[in-house]
Amino acid sequence: MQHSVWVDPMIAGAIAPADTEPPVFSPAFRRELEALFQWRRDVRRFETTSVPERLVSQVIRAAATAPSVGLSEPWRFVRVGSAAARKAVATNFEEMNALALAAQPTDKRALYARLKLAGLRDAPVQLAVFSDEGSPQGGGLGVATMPEMRRYSVVCAVMQMWLAARARGLGIGWVSIVDPHRLASDLAVPEGWSLVAYLCLGYPVEEHTDPELARAGWQDRQSLPDRVLHR
């Protein structure tokens, strides 16, 4: 199967030269930014309405300013649009999800089966995001001690895409219940690319500030102080 690496001609110029004066962010902007954080949700229910390509490009370009270890910019994007490629991804998910269901404790199996865990059938735009582990860019700076930093860099890029999508009225769903090696093979990406995220992108059917898994009774949010240690 042929893969199609997303190459936006505008990406090369996505990072403008630094302004001589740093911006001043107003209290109103900070309030809107906090609202953006709250309304960024993992979306599983999408309208089938197509997304204008200019918005898709803007969301992907948002990744270009993400931090990356050694300025390696290891993110690689594959637009998954063909019927064959999407069928392969959906089959991968269904088989892995069946295994995950079977592995659940008996008392949680019914709840797990009711969860909506992916929007693969409806999302009009789908992206596989990889980390190029063999790229010479960055000269290996920062990865000798922590090679996983390349993938963390890609995660940063995904998060920026997520926020950029939400700011434009779009939603993103991150599908992780897939066999990453099989997906890489099905999409015929270069050897040395590691899957970091499979993303569904589109207009959400519903809007919420709380996680769907919390509403479904799977898991509640925990208190932040319980996650902060002092030494």
Phi and psi in degrees as a GROMACS rama.xvg file:
@    title "Ramachandran Plot"
@    xaxis  label "Phi"
@    yaxis  label "Psi"
@TYPE xy
-76.717  138.706  GLN-2
-99.5098  156.631  HIS-3
-127.064  102.542  SER-4
-78.7363  126.164  VAL-5
-69.1454  116.599  TRP-6
-123.84  108.081  VAL-7
-95.8845  122.944  ASP-8
-61.5756  -15.9263  PRO-9
-88.0212  -12.1447  MET-10
-63.8663  -37.8028  ILE-11
-58.1116  -31.1826  ALA-12
-105.992  19.8293  GLY-13
-70.5597  -27.6178  ALA-14
-100.249  106.518  ILE-15
-76.3611  155.922  ALA-16
-57.4739  148.426  PRO-17
-61.8295  136.555  ALA-18
-69.4356  153.908  ASP-19
-70.3578  -28.8946  THR-20
-117.839  130.22  GLU-21
-68.4552  149.441  PRO-22
-70.8432  155.648  PRO-23
-109.95  117.546  VAL-24
-92.4029  124.316  PHE-25
-76.5607  161.252  SER-26
-56.0334  -36.3865  PRO-27
-63.641  -41.4755  ALA-28
-63.3527  -42.6111  PHE-29
-62.4928  -36.9697  ARG-30
-65.1933  -40.987  ARG-31
-66.0158  -36.6263  GLU-32
-64.5401  -42.0114  LEU-33
-61.8097  -39.7987  GLU-34
-64.108  -38.9396  ALA-35
-61.0656  -42.3984  LEU-36
-59.8253  -41.8983  PHE-37
-69.5298  -37.5254  GLN-38
-88.7889  -5.32391  TRP-39
-74.3904  112.547  ARG-40
-127.067  158.477  ARG-41
-80.5921  109.178  ASP-42
-92.1502  133.335  VAL-43
-118.799  -15.8445  ARG-44
-114.888  114.439  ARG-45
-119.937  147.013  PHE-46
-72.4216  152.236  GLU-47
-85.3163  -0.0705221  THR-48
-55.5322  133.851  THR-49
-68.0595  152.246  SER-50
-103.039  128.42  VAL-51
-56.1412  140.266  PRO-52
-60.9975  -31.3161  GLU-53
-63.5583  -34.3123  ARG-54
-72.8231  -39.5131  LEU-55
-60.3768  -43.6165  VAL-56
-62.6158  -41.6487  SER-57
-63.848  -40.1795  GLN-58
-65.3531  -43.8021  VAL-59
-68.7725  -37.7186  ILE-60
-64.3836  -24.8933  ARG-61
-60.2201  -25.5169  ALA-62
-68.8752  -24.3381  ALA-63
-66.6873  -19.7048  ALA-64
-101.237  7.52415  THR-65
-68.6632  152.113  ALA-66
-70.5061  147.024  PRO-67
-144.467  144.414  SER-68
-61.0938  126.688  VAL-69
62.3297  18.9679  GLY-70
53.9756  39.8928  LEU-71
-80.5477  -20.8928  SER-72
41.7509  60.6357  GLU-73
-80.361  0.53971  PRO-74
-70.1688  137.692  TRP-75
-134.216  133.163  ARG-76
-115.159  133.713  PHE-77
-119.211  118.404  VAL-78
-78.1726  119.876  ARG-79
-102.213  100.437  VAL-80
-123.926  -23.2253  GLY-81
-72.6582  151.879  SER-82
-61.2391  -38.6691  ALA-83
-66.0547  -43.3873  ALA-84
-66.4293  -41.9605  ALA-85
-67.7029  -36.5437  ARG-86
-63.7828  -40.9301  LYS-87
-62.6009  -41.1987  ALA-88
-67.4753  -43.912  VAL-89
-63.0528  -41.1156  ALA-90
-64.5503  -42.0238  THR-91
-56.3987  -50.6419  ASN-92
-60.3383  -47.3039  PHE-93
-61.0626  -40.2382  GLU-94
-71.4152  -41.936  GLU-95
-68.3372  -34.8957  MET-96
-68.7847  -34.9883  ASN-97
-63.9499  -39.5748  ALA-98
-65.739  -40.8218  LEU-99
-64.7513  -38.8309  ALA-100
-62.3995  -45.2057  LEU-101
-64.6271  -25.8005  ALA-102
-85.1613  -7.56059  ALA-103
-71.5045  147.506  GLN-104
-58.0779  149.515  PRO-105
-53.2467  -38.6007  THR-106
-75.0212  -11.2651  ASP-107
-113.292  -3.21388  LYS-108
-64.0746  -42.8012  ARG-109
-65.8544  -40.8541  ALA-110
-64.0613  -44.0703  LEU-111
-58.4909  -42.5572  TYR-112
-63.1521  -25.4193  ALA-113
-85.784  -13.4606  ARG-114
-69.6395  140.416  LEU-115
-91.3256  109.958  LYS-116
-111.571  -2.77153  LEU-117
-161.96  154.286  ALA-118
-114.219  32.5481  GLY-119
-63.6416  -28.3239  LEU-120
-77.1261  -26.6729  ARG-121
-114.836  -28.1323  ASP-122
-58.6653  124.075  ALA-123
-72.236  -25.0806  PRO-124
-122.909  133.028  VAL-125
-133.976  136.845  GLN-126
-131.879  132.899  LEU-127
-101.836  124.945  ALA-128
-111.44  122.865  VAL-129
-116.209  160.8  PHE-130
-108.291  125.223  SER-131
-83.9793  97.4643  ASP-132
-73.2217  -17.8945  GLU-133
-104.948  5.01298  GLY-134
-64.7326  133.695  SER-135
-77.565  -10.0128  PRO-136
-60.3745  137.94  GLN-137
93.3129  -11.5263  GLY-138
61.8159  21.4652  GLY-139
77.5117  6.10973  GLY-140
-61.0255  123.819  LEU-141
84.2019  -3.34834  GLY-142
-108.766  -7.57427  VAL-143
-65.5172  -37.8502  ALA-144
-88.2906  -33.0955  THR-145
-136.185  79.4351  MET-146
-61.4941  -22.4668  PRO-147
-67.9762  -9.43138  GLU-148
-61.8741  -26.3987  MET-149
-61.2433  -45.9845  ARG-150
-68.4354  -37.0656  ARG-151
-61.2867  -36.3005  TYR-152
-61.9201  -40.1944  SER-153
-65.959  -37.6879  VAL-154
-60.2929  -40.946  VAL-155
-59.9183  -41.3577  CYS-156
-64.2277  -41.1054  ALA-157
-62.69  -42.133  VAL-158
-62.4346  -39.153  MET-159
-65.905  -37.5963  GLN-160
-62.1971  -41.6472  MET-161
-59.6106  -46.2481  TRP-162
-69.1137  -39.0059  LEU-163
-63.2836  -38.8291  ALA-164
-64.0543  -47.5162  ALA-165
-61.3956  -38.3906  ARG-166
-65.3655  -17.7852  ALA-167
-106.303  13.9063  ARG-168
80.6345  10.2768  GLY-169
-101.544  165.386  LEU-170
-128.271  155.175  GLY-171
-126.658  138.804  ILE-172
-119.281  131.719  GLY-173
-100.446  114.544  TRP-174
-98.0378  115.263  VAL-175
-114.151  -3.19554  SER-176
-89.9298  66.7045  ILE-177
-142.328  155.927  VAL-178
-81.7904  110.183  ASP-179
-66.1911  -34.8361  PRO-180
-70.2414  -40.7723  HIS-181
-65.2776  -39.8597  ARG-182
-65.3316  -41.813  LEU-183
-61.1761  -39.3099  ALA-184
-67.1146  -44.345  SER-185
-62.7035  -33.4543  ASP-186
-89.4129  -2.26716  LEU-187
54.0743  45.9235  ALA-188
-82.8454  162.09  VAL-189
-60.0583  148.599  PRO-190
-61.7206  140.016  GLU-191
97.537  -4.90379  GLY-192
-89.9371  131.624  TRP-193
-112.011  131.054  SER-194
-68.1206  129.509  LEU-195
-108.331  -41.8975  VAL-196
-150.865  140.206  ALA-197
-111.88  118.308  TYR-198
-114.672  134.858  LEU-199
-103.063  134.278  CYS-200
-131.114  133.926  LEU-201
174.745  -170.907  GLY-202
-84.4454  126.737  TYR-203
-72.1753  145.384  PRO-204
-71.9516  -34.4105  VAL-205
-138.329  159.704  GLU-206
-122.454  134.432  GLU-207
-147.505  151.64  HIS-208
-96.2204  -11.523  THR-209
-106.409  151.186  ASP-210
-63.8468  142.691  PRO-211
-60.1146  -37.1969  GLU-212
-65.1372  -29.9033  LEU-213
-70.4156  -42.4372  ALA-214
-64.998  -32.4619  ARG-215
-79.5333  -8.21055  ALA-216
85.1208  15.5069  GLY-217
-78.7799  -44.3345  TRP-218
-158.63  135.54  GLN-219
-91.8888  155.638  ASP-220
-66.5351  150.225  ARG-221
-104.73  159.787  GLN-222
-68.5237  133.669  SER-223
-60.2422  -43.2965  LEU-224
-55.8133  -27.9488  PRO-225
-71.1602  -11.711  ASP-226
-106.073  1.101  ARG-227
-113.072  120.356  VAL-228
-106.47  152.698  LEU-229
-125.401  132.29  HIS-230
